[in-house]
C-alpha cells in the first residue's frame, strides 16, 4: 500500500503542505529574457565584489551572505533584478521568493565564493575552477531549460520571470510559521495592572481635607 495518504494526513495535522513534483514543475510564467538575467547577475556580482574589496576578510563573509540572500531582499528581487525588472517567484505558492528560497537557489553560486576563501594559492585555483565547472553547468541549464531553471531553481522550486508578467497578478500569501502577537493586548494588560497597583497604594489613606 502506498504511503502517500498517510504522509498527506500527517502533513495536514502539522499544518504543512505536500507539494507534488508535477505541481511544482507547472508554471504559468514564460521564460524570462536571458539578457535581463545576465545583466542582473552581473550587477549582483559587482556588489558582492565591492564587499570583498572594501571589507577584506569580513567582506568575503558579507559577499557570501549577499549572494545567498539577495533574491529575498526586495520581494523576490535582488539589487540587480530590481534594476533589470526581473523577479524570482516561488512556483508552488505563486508568491515572491523569500530568504529561504533565495538561499537554496543561490547555494551553487555561493559555493564558488567558499572555494575562493580557501588559503592561497589553492583558493584562487579552486575559485577559477568553480567558475568554470559550476558556473558553466548552471549557465547551460538556464539556456537549455524551457523555464530557464538552473540547479538552484530545482532545489528551491523557483523561477526567474519578467516583473511585468507578475505585476498585478494575484499570488498566494504564505502565512508565517507563528502568528504575530497583538501589541494592543499587552498594552491593555499593562494599563489594568497599573490601575490595580494605584488602587492598592491609595487604599486606606485618609482623604485630604479641603
LUMDRENGU-776739 format. One line per 10 residues: number of its first residue (from 1); for each residue x, y, z of N, C-alpha, C. Coordinates in Angstrom, 3 decimals. Example, Ala and Ser with C-alpha at 12.3 -4.5 7.8 and 13.67 -1.06 7.14 Angstrom:
2
1 = 13.190 -5.690 7.800 12.300 -4.500 7.800 13.200 -3.300 7.800 | 12.850 -2.250 7.080 13.670 -1.060 7.140 12.900 0.030 7.870
//
This chain:
210
1 = 0.845 -1.184 0.000 0.000 0.000 0.000 0.886 1.241 0.000 | 0.509 2.242 -0.752 1.318 3.449 -0.850 1.227 4.249 0.441 | 2.335 4.924 0.768 2.388 5.729 1.990 1.954 7.161 1.747 | 1.508 7.471 0.537 1.121 8.850 0.221 -0.044 9.348 1.063 | -1.152 8.543 1.259 -2.262 9.043 2.090 -1.819 9.341 3.520 | -0.962 8.445 4.114 -0.509 8.680 5.474 0.346 9.940 5.547 | 1.213 10.134 4.539 2.049 11.334 4.520 1.209 12.590 4.400 | 0.180 12.542 3.566 -0.689 13.712 3.396 -1.447 14.014 4.672 | -1.959 12.950 5.358 -2.697 13.164 6.601 -1.795 13.753 7.680 | -0.542 13.248 7.761 0.385 13.781 8.762 0.720 15.237 8.483
11 = 0.868 15.580 7.210 1.175 16.966 6.871 0.022 17.888 7.205 | -1.212 17.416 7.052 -2.370 18.232 7.396 -2.438 18.476 8.894 | -2.072 17.461 9.699 -2.121 17.615 11.154 -1.114 18.638 11.635 | 0.044 18.701 10.995 1.105 19.607 11.420 1.073 20.930 10.664 | 0.035 21.170 9.872 -0.077 22.441 9.177 0.866 22.587 8.005 | 1.347 21.472 7.450 2.263 21.511 6.328 1.521 21.198 5.046 | 2.193 21.460 3.921 1.607 21.200 2.625 2.570 20.381 1.799 | 2.117 19.221 1.311 2.937 18.379 0.459 2.787 18.862 -0.971 | 3.891 19.257 -1.581 3.880 19.767 -2.935 4.289 18.655 -3.881 | 3.405 18.277 -4.771 3.713 17.250 -5.736 4.745 17.759 -6.734
21 = 5.593 16.838 -7.232 6.653 17.239 -8.162 6.063 17.816 -9.438 | 4.968 17.239 -9.929 4.336 17.767 -11.133 3.748 19.147 -10.884 | 3.198 19.348 -9.675 2.620 20.647 -9.341 3.696 21.721 -9.305 | 4.883 21.366 -8.750 5.953 22.339 -8.689 6.509 22.657 -10.061 | 6.466 21.660 -10.973 7.030 21.871 -12.303 6.127 22.727 -13.176 | 4.830 22.720 -12.919 3.911 23.527 -13.710 4.119 25.002 -13.385 | 4.272 25.803 -14.425 4.500 27.224 -14.223 3.635 28.019 -15.187 | 2.925 29.038 -14.682 2.134 29.893 -15.569 2.963 31.017 -16.189 | 4.253 31.107 -15.849 5.079 32.212 -16.297 5.970 31.802 -17.470 | 6.111 32.667 -18.442 7.036 32.378 -19.549 8.483 32.553 -19.104
31 = 9.391 32.055 -19.911 10.811 32.159 -19.626 11.264 33.608 -19.755 | 11.979 34.079 -18.745 12.449 35.462 -18.748 13.598 35.624 -19.740 | 13.825 36.861 -20.145 14.908 37.163 -21.074 16.253 36.826 -20.451 | 17.072 36.086 -21.189 18.388 35.716 -20.687 19.295 36.934 -20.564 | 19.108 37.923 -21.422 19.918 39.130 -21.348 19.620 39.930 -20.090 | 18.331 39.985 -19.702 17.969 40.676 -18.464 18.534 39.935 -17.258 | 18.465 38.623 -17.284 19.009 37.834 -16.186 20.523 37.991 -16.096 | 21.185 38.008 -17.240 22.638 38.181 -17.244 23.030 39.550 -16.684 | 22.321 40.600 -17.087 22.612 41.931 -16.563 22.386 42.009 -15.070 | 21.288 41.399 -14.591 21.006 41.411 -13.160 22.078 40.663 -12.380
41 = 22.526 39.532 -12.914 23.565 38.756 -12.228 24.879 39.518 -12.187 | 25.220 40.213 -13.244 26.458 40.985 -13.261 26.434 42.085 -12.200 | 25.287 42.749 -12.043 25.178 43.793 -11.023 25.361 43.188 -9.630 | 24.719 42.044 -9.363 24.854 41.409 -8.047 26.288 40.962 -7.785 | 26.959 40.446 -8.811 28.360 40.031 -8.651 29.237 41.242 -8.352 | 28.961 42.373 -9.003 29.729 43.588 -8.744 29.518 44.085 -7.315 | 28.289 43.984 -6.821 28.019 44.383 -5.433 28.786 43.476 -4.472 | 28.732 42.163 -4.728 29.467 41.226 -3.879 30.969 41.486 -3.956 | 31.478 41.802 -5.153 32.890 42.110 -5.306 33.264 43.383 -4.543 | 32.353 44.340 -4.508 32.590 45.545 -3.722 32.729 45.240 -2.245
51 = 31.883 44.342 -1.716 32.026 43.919 -0.324 33.400 43.287 -0.094 | 33.840 42.473 -1.042 35.131 41.804 -0.913 36.286 42.803 -0.891 | 36.235 43.801 -1.748 37.331 44.770 -1.842 37.363 45.686 -0.632 | 36.202 46.160 -0.209 36.140 47.145 0.876 36.347 46.489 2.241 | 35.742 45.309 2.443 35.735 44.712 3.774 36.848 43.757 4.085 | 37.660 43.372 3.112 38.736 42.430 3.389 38.191 41.060 3.764 | 38.685 40.499 4.899 38.226 39.185 5.339 36.751 39.173 5.685 | 36.314 40.201 6.410 34.880 40.293 6.722 34.064 40.541 5.469 | 34.663 41.210 4.481 33.958 41.451 3.228 33.643 40.173 2.480 | 34.497 39.155 2.622 34.205 37.871 1.984 32.940 37.246 2.568
61 = 32.798 37.359 3.880 31.584 36.824 4.519 30.365 37.617 4.084 | 30.479 38.940 4.014 29.363 39.767 3.557 28.998 39.453 2.109 | 30.005 39.238 1.273 29.736 38.886 -0.119 29.015 37.558 -0.217 | 29.425 36.604 0.608 28.770 35.293 0.604 27.320 35.406 1.052 | 27.080 36.136 2.130 25.707 36.305 2.623 24.846 37.058 1.611 | 25.435 38.052 0.966 24.676 38.808 -0.024 24.247 37.919 -1.184 | 25.159 37.098 -1.695 24.807 36.218 -2.810 23.747 35.198 -2.414 | 23.793 34.743 -1.161 22.801 33.757 -0.715 21.421 34.376 -0.540 | 21.347 35.556 0.047 20.072 36.153 0.447 19.553 37.220 -0.504 | 20.299 37.506 -1.568 19.968 38.674 -2.402 18.576 38.596 -3.002
71 = 18.160 37.411 -3.463 16.877 37.298 -4.165 15.671 37.381 -3.235 | 15.888 37.423 -1.934 14.773 37.560 -0.998 14.727 38.908 -0.313 | 15.579 39.828 -0.725 15.653 41.117 -0.034 14.525 42.058 -0.408 | 14.184 42.142 -1.688 13.228 43.135 -2.173 12.036 42.441 -2.838 | 11.337 41.623 -2.067 10.152 40.928 -2.575 10.491 40.118 -3.827 | 11.458 39.213 -3.682 11.836 38.359 -4.791 12.834 38.984 -5.747 | 13.393 40.117 -5.385 14.330 40.805 -6.260 15.604 41.169 -5.497 | 16.734 40.905 -6.140 18.000 41.425 -5.653 18.180 42.845 -6.197 | 19.326 43.435 -5.908 19.585 44.777 -6.436 19.605 44.743 -7.964 | 20.302 43.768 -8.517 20.370 43.660 -9.974 19.040 43.342 -10.610
81 = 18.266 42.468 -9.976 16.957 42.113 -10.540 15.992 43.290 -10.460 | 16.102 44.101 -9.423 15.256 45.282 -9.341 15.600 46.254 -10.473 | 16.881 46.412 -10.786 17.299 47.329 -11.846 16.826 46.846 -13.215 | 16.939 45.539 -13.457 16.613 44.992 -14.781 15.180 44.465 -14.879 | 14.390 44.580 -13.830 12.970 44.276 -13.917 12.607 42.816 -13.972 | 13.436 41.940 -13.398 13.077 40.522 -13.305 12.871 40.170 -11.838 | 12.218 39.034 -11.618 11.810 38.686 -10.266 11.839 37.178 -10.092 | 12.124 36.727 -8.868 12.128 35.308 -8.544 10.797 34.962 -7.887 | 10.102 33.978 -8.449 8.807 33.543 -7.919 8.909 32.125 -7.391 | 8.271 31.882 -6.252 8.158 30.533 -5.685 6.943 29.873 -6.328
91 = 7.180 28.859 -7.155 6.120 28.322 -8.009 4.976 27.646 -7.248 | 5.221 26.823 -6.224 4.080 26.171 -5.564 3.078 27.150 -4.972 | 3.524 28.321 -4.507 2.615 29.289 -3.893 2.371 30.515 -4.765 | 3.068 30.592 -5.917 2.920 31.747 -6.822 3.182 33.058 -6.079 | 4.154 33.044 -5.189 4.485 34.233 -4.413 5.959 34.564 -4.591 | 6.320 35.787 -4.199 7.708 36.225 -4.335 8.617 35.384 -3.452 | 9.820 35.137 -3.941 10.774 34.317 -3.209 11.169 34.987 -1.900 | 11.386 34.166 -0.890 11.838 34.646 0.408 13.308 34.288 0.602 | 13.833 34.612 1.787 15.244 34.380 2.037 15.587 32.894 1.977 | 14.693 32.040 2.447 14.965 30.597 2.377 15.059 30.151 0.926
101 = 14.121 30.611 0.092 14.153 30.254 -1.326 15.417 30.796 -1.991 | 15.796 32.019 -1.632 16.991 32.621 -2.197 18.239 31.838 -1.811 | 18.291 31.380 -0.561 19.454 30.614 -0.110 19.585 29.306 -0.868 | 18.465 28.628 -1.089 18.507 27.354 -1.805 18.926 27.548 -3.257 | 18.341 28.532 -3.931 18.622 28.682 -5.361 20.012 29.248 -5.628 | 20.583 29.960 -4.672 21.901 30.555 -4.870 23.023 29.764 -4.209 | 22.694 28.604 -3.623 23.717 27.798 -2.970 24.835 27.366 -3.919 | 24.554 26.946 -5.161 25.666 26.581 -6.055 26.611 27.738 -6.337 | 26.075 28.956 -6.480 26.928 30.114 -6.747 27.713 30.516 -5.507 | 27.107 30.382 -4.331 27.824 30.697 -3.095 28.962 29.718 -2.856
111 = 28.810 28.502 -3.372 29.886 27.523 -3.228 31.158 27.998 -3.922 | 31.012 28.723 -5.013 32.182 29.261 -5.705 32.927 30.235 -4.807 | 32.181 31.071 -4.083 32.811 32.012 -3.160 33.510 31.269 -2.027 | 32.889 30.209 -1.526 33.522 29.417 -0.466 34.832 28.803 -0.941 | 34.855 28.342 -2.178 36.097 27.789 -2.717 37.190 28.847 -2.786 | 36.798 30.080 -3.115 37.772 31.158 -3.179 38.301 31.585 -1.825 | 37.616 31.214 -0.735 38.057 31.581 0.607 39.087 30.607 1.169 | 39.452 29.595 0.403 40.491 28.666 0.839 41.852 29.364 0.830 | 42.813 28.868 1.600 44.145 29.502 1.644 44.800 29.537 0.256 | 45.552 30.607 0.028 46.278 30.764 -1.235 47.485 29.812 -1.281
121 = 47.869 29.352 -2.478 47.279 29.665 -3.790 46.126 28.743 -4.177 | 45.759 27.813 -3.247 44.714 26.861 -3.565 43.375 27.547 -3.769 | 43.133 28.622 -3.008 41.857 29.306 -3.109 41.618 29.902 -4.478 | 42.632 30.507 -5.049 42.466 31.118 -6.369 42.194 30.066 -7.435 | 42.920 28.955 -7.364 42.712 27.882 -8.337 41.317 27.278 -8.188 | 40.913 27.047 -6.928 39.596 26.466 -6.691 38.486 27.419 -7.128 | 38.709 28.725 -6.911 37.711 29.721 -7.321 37.530 29.718 -8.838 | 38.628 29.718 -9.584 38.540 29.701 -11.050 37.925 28.396 -11.548 | 38.283 27.288 -10.905 37.696 26.011 -11.300 36.194 25.983 -11.022 | 35.777 26.590 -9.893 34.354 26.644 -9.578 33.579 27.478 -10.575
131 = 34.191 28.590 -11.031 33.525 29.410 -12.041 33.317 28.625 -13.329 | 34.353 27.884 -13.731 34.270 27.140 -14.989 33.266 25.991 -14.889 | 33.384 25.186 -13.825 32.552 23.976 -13.716 31.133 24.324 -13.271 | 31.016 24.912 -12.075 29.679 25.194 -11.535 28.974 26.255 -12.362 | 29.686 27.347 -12.659 29.077 28.390 -13.472 28.697 27.908 -14.855 | 29.536 27.055 -15.447 29.221 26.531 -16.775 27.998 25.635 -16.777 | 27.902 24.763 -15.783 26.738 23.871 -15.694 25.457 24.670 -15.482 | 25.505 25.642 -14.580 24.317 26.455 -14.304 23.906 27.273 -15.530 | 24.868 27.866 -16.207 24.552 28.656 -17.403 23.965 27.779 -18.504 | 24.491 26.567 -18.654 23.965 25.659 -19.679 22.530 25.266 -19.379
141 = 22.218 25.031 -18.108 20.849 24.677 -17.732 19.887 25.835 -17.989 | 20.329 27.050 -17.690 19.469 28.220 -17.924 19.131 28.355 -19.401 | 20.100 28.135 -20.266 19.887 28.290 -21.705 18.996 27.182 -22.257 | 19.196 25.953 -21.804 18.510 24.814 -22.413 17.145 24.515 -21.791 | 16.931 24.903 -20.529 15.674 24.570 -19.863 14.542 25.441 -20.404 | 13.349 24.863 -20.636 12.224 25.644 -21.180 11.780 26.785 -20.268 | 11.961 26.635 -18.943 11.568 27.677 -17.999 12.756 28.490 -17.507 | 13.950 28.178 -17.995 15.129 28.882 -17.525 15.593 28.432 -16.162 | 15.217 27.202 -15.774 15.620 26.681 -14.475 17.086 26.300 -14.489 | 17.797 26.672 -13.440 19.105 26.100 -13.187 18.995 25.174 -11.981
151 = 20.125 24.609 -11.554 20.076 23.622 -10.478 19.489 24.212 -9.201 | 19.869 25.437 -8.877 19.333 26.068 -7.677 17.833 26.261 -7.730 | 17.280 26.562 -8.912 15.824 26.709 -9.044 15.113 25.382 -8.817 | 15.745 24.284 -9.214 15.158 22.968 -8.967 15.059 22.691 -7.481 | 16.088 23.052 -6.735 16.056 22.840 -5.282 15.014 23.725 -4.618 | 14.948 24.978 -5.016 14.063 25.942 -4.346 12.670 26.002 -4.952 | 12.436 25.331 -6.099 11.160 25.382 -6.812 10.803 26.829 -7.152 | 11.757 27.506 -7.743 11.580 28.909 -8.104 11.806 29.101 -9.597 | 11.417 30.263 -10.081 11.643 30.628 -11.477 11.855 32.134 -11.567 | 12.812 32.532 -12.379 13.032 33.950 -12.651 12.096 34.359 -13.778
161 = 11.277 35.378 -13.540 10.264 35.802 -14.507 10.395 37.310 -14.728 | 9.788 37.767 -15.785 9.729 39.201 -16.058 8.807 39.856 -15.044 | 9.263 40.937 -14.430 8.453 41.602 -13.417 7.139 42.118 -13.948 | 7.057 42.436 -15.245 5.809 42.919 -15.821 4.763 41.822 -15.906 | 5.203 40.582 -15.970 4.271 39.458 -16.076 3.502 39.276 -14.786 | 4.184 39.418 -13.651 3.538 39.200 -12.355 2.981 40.474 -11.757 | 3.212 41.617 -12.386 2.670 42.869 -11.854 1.150 42.849 -11.939 | 0.496 43.001 -10.830 -0.957 42.994 -10.799 -1.568 41.616 -10.713 | -0.740 40.561 -10.776 -1.269 39.207 -10.671 -1.527 38.881 -9.212 | -2.561 38.085 -8.947 -2.898 37.675 -7.594 -2.078 36.462 -7.231
171 = -1.329 36.545 -6.152 -0.489 35.444 -5.707 -0.894 35.024 -4.312 | -0.622 33.759 -4.003 -0.940 33.233 -2.686 0.019 33.788 -1.662 | -0.510 34.140 -0.505 0.299 34.687 0.568 0.638 33.561 1.530 | 1.934 33.356 1.753 2.357 32.307 2.664 2.271 32.818 4.083 | 1.478 32.130 4.910 1.303 32.558 6.289 2.574 32.277 7.066 | 2.901 33.118 8.067 4.091 32.878 8.877 3.946 31.622 9.710 | 5.089 31.111 10.193 5.071 29.883 10.971 4.363 30.095 12.300 | 4.600 31.211 12.946 3.949 31.526 14.211 3.120 32.781 14.050 | 1.922 32.820 14.602 1.090 34.016 14.470 1.704 35.198 15.170 | 1.506 36.354 14.547 2.059 37.588 15.110 1.310 37.963 16.383
181 = 2.025 38.469 17.356 1.397 38.898 18.598 0.739 40.254 18.423 | -0.311 40.459 19.151 -1.054 41.717 19.068 -0.568 42.633 20.170 | 0.089 43.754 19.814 0.614 44.632 20.867 -0.456 45.219 21.759 | -1.663 45.430 21.211 -2.717 46.070 21.986 -3.102 45.291 23.222 | -3.028 43.957 23.134 -3.391 43.145 24.289 -2.412 43.373 25.442 | -1.137 43.458 25.123 -0.149 43.665 26.158 -0.268 45.057 26.748 | -0.575 46.052 25.916 -0.754 47.408 26.424 -1.964 47.486 27.341 | -3.062 46.805 26.937 -4.257 46.815 27.773 -3.986 46.134 29.103 | -3.270 45.016 29.076 -2.962 44.318 30.325 -2.089 45.171 31.225 | -1.160 45.913 30.620 -0.290 46.782 31.422 -1.101 47.884 32.094
191 = -2.066 48.454 31.359 -2.905 49.501 31.946 -3.709 48.962 33.123 | -4.253 47.726 32.966 -5.047 47.133 34.042 -4.188 46.910 35.270 | -2.956 46.360 35.077 -2.080 46.130 36.221 -1.680 47.442 36.885 | -1.451 48.488 36.100 -1.087 49.779 36.673 -2.239 50.363 37.467 | -3.499 50.187 36.953 -4.655 50.697 37.686 -4.857 49.984 39.003 | -4.617 48.664 39.015 -4.763 47.917 40.260 -3.713 48.338 41.282 | -2.495 48.565 40.827 -1.440 48.979 41.756 -1.746 50.346 42.359 | -2.326 51.250 41.565 -2.688 52.561 42.091 -3.792 52.450 43.125 | -4.758 51.569 42.892 -5.831 51.391 43.860 -5.299 50.857 45.183 | -4.339 49.893 45.108 -3.787 49.346 46.341 -2.976 50.388 47.110
201 = -2.255 51.239 46.364 -1.428 52.237 47.031 -2.254 53.318 47.700 | -3.435 53.631 47.147 -4.272 54.694 47.724 -5.277 54.167 48.726 | -5.418 52.819 48.792 -6.412 52.248 49.714 -5.943 52.457 51.161 | -6.815 52.878 51.995 -6.508 53.058 53.412 -5.923 54.401 53.762 | -5.577 55.244 52.763 -5.033 56.565 53.038 -6.159 57.543 53.305 | -6.016 58.406 54.310 -7.089 59.395 54.579 -7.189 60.407 53.468 | -8.399 60.806 53.195 -8.618 61.789 52.136 -8.152 63.165 52.622 | -7.572 63.893 51.749 -7.103 65.231 52.114 -8.285 66.165 52.307 | -8.260 66.914 53.404 -9.345 67.847 53.713 -9.252 69.046 52.811 | -10.388 69.564 52.415 -10.430 70.746 51.556 -10.361 72.013 52.390
//
